[in-house]
Amino acid sequence: MSGVPTPPPDGAALAVRLRALGVTGTVEAQGRLALLRAADAAPLMELELRRRVHAAASECGFTHVALELDGTGADEALRSA
Amino acid sequence: MRSATITSGESERADPRAAAKEAALAAWLRARGSVAIGFSGGVDSTYLACIAVRTLGPEHVLAVIGRSASYPAVQWEHAREVAERFGVPVLEVDTDELHDPRYAANPTDRCYFCKTELWQRVRPVAAAQGMAIVVDGTNADDLGGHRPGARAAGEQGVASPLAELGFTKAEIRARSRALGIPTWDQPASPCLASRLPYGTPVTPERLRRVERAEASLRALGIGGDLRVRDHGELARVELAPDELPRWLAGEGAHRLRTALRDAGYARAAVDLRGFRSGSLNVLDGVVPA
């Protein structure tokens, strides 16, 4: 770890990485916290995907990544239930 | 009310190393004769208080609770309940760290100012009650990491027998369970100020909002470790790993968001890695990731 520079947080780069993982959405950088607004949050219920998301976030300079509950996706899921 | 009685015997045979440390703790306490304990109702201070009462008798033990807006009300209730159940004498003091601008500014050594205030309140009370020494529940696992509160304890002459005798958290939980102390599996519950990133001023209003939010999430049925990290208008929730899937999508996400909105947060997010002790230290660069 020592001597390896930490990249500055890059939300745009993380969004690209997440699309490659099948997670489509936007990333808002708040310091080293990445706020993810996903089009479909359901796949993130899988532990392995969350681990890969966090690994991608770390490589893009973030220490934390959180899924924002914006109400839109959740509400639509309820309406279609 | 009849106090619960702590017995051992069979539990000692099952866990001899921790039992040996407990015997050493009893000897340490007897050598001092009387103790005042900084008592939060958490796993460590409860175990210490119970062993102290068993070893010295309640007349030679005083558990002191420091109350302020940063001390969760639910923890205070649990502290009073367990103290009464095990016959631990309790005295409460009000602490005023929120009016100390050095604390309220929420620097990375915030805990130093908080603990200094606490021990400066506890020490005269302990002396007035004839207690020989003031102790805290710091354990051996606490000795690393970022712990400015420990510096304050040292400066104020507060001893940490659990750390001194090498008790790990796991051993304290195991001994607590063996002795029927109900806090054995209680999640850690640090003060509410730990939910605010460094540099975010600590105010009673922010602390109450965090407390409301966490109480609301508990009311939803969320168990295990839970933290609502306050990022201004955003609440970032850290959950135990096995709780995470329920709250990321669908009805769970809707209920979570509604609860946080009603608590006063305009935005809500769930941390995808889940609960991490000291995660704000990492976010703020105080310790490496």
Chai-1 contact restraints between the chains, C-beta under 6 A:
chainA,res_idxA,chainB,res_idxB,connection_type,confidence,min_distance_angstrom,max_distance_angstrom,comment,restraint_id
A,R32,B,L283,contact,1.0,0.0,6.0,A-B,restraint_1
A,L35,B,A269,contact,1.0,0.0,6.0,A-B,restraint_2
A,A41,B,L248,contact,1.0,0.0,6.0,A-B,restraint_3
A,A41,B,A249,contact,1.0,0.0,6.0,A-B,restraint_4
A,A42,B,A249,contact,1.0,0.0,6.0,A-B,restraint_5
A,L44,B,L248,contact,1.0,0.0,6.0,A-B,restraint_6
A,M45,B,P245,contact,1.0,0.0,6.0,A-B,restraint_7
A,M45,B,L248,contact,1.0,0.0,6.0,A-B,restraint_8
A,R50,B,L272,contact,1.0,0.0,6.0,A-B,restraint_9
A,V53,B,L272,contact,1.0,0.0,6.0,A-B,restraint_10
A,H54,B,R273,contact,1.0,0.0,6.0,A-B,restraint_11
A,T63,B,V282,contact,1.0,0.0,6.0,A-B,restraint_12
A,T63,B,L283,contact,1.0,0.0,6.0,A-B,restraint_13
A,T63,B,A289,contact,1.0,0.0,6.0,A-B,restraint_14
A,H64,B,L283,contact,1.0,0.0,6.0,A-B,restraint_15
A,V65,B,L272,contact,1.0,0.0,6.0,A-B,restraint_16
A,A66,B,R236,contact,1.0,0.0,6.0,A-B,restraint_17
A,A66,B,A269,contact,1.0,0.0,6.0,A-B,restraint_18
A,A66,B,D271,contact,1.0,0.0,6.0,A-B,restraint_19
A,L67,B,V270,contact,1.0,0.0,6.0,A-B,restraint_20
A,L67,B,L272,contact,1.0,0.0,6.0,A-B,restraint_21
A,E68,B,A269,contact,1.0,0.0,6.0,A-B,restraint_22
A,L69,B,A253,contact,1.0,0.0,6.0,A-B,restraint_23
A,L69,B,R257,contact,1.0,0.0,6.0,A-B,restraint_24
A,L69,B,A268,contact,1.0,0.0,6.0,A-B,restraint_25
A,G71,B,R257,contact,1.0,0.0,6.0,A-B,restraint_26
A,A74,B,A253,contact,1.0,0.0,6.0,A-B,restraint_27
A,A74,B,H254,contact,1.0,0.0,6.0,A-B,restraint_28
A,A77,B,G250,contact,1.0,0.0,6.0,A-B,restraint_29
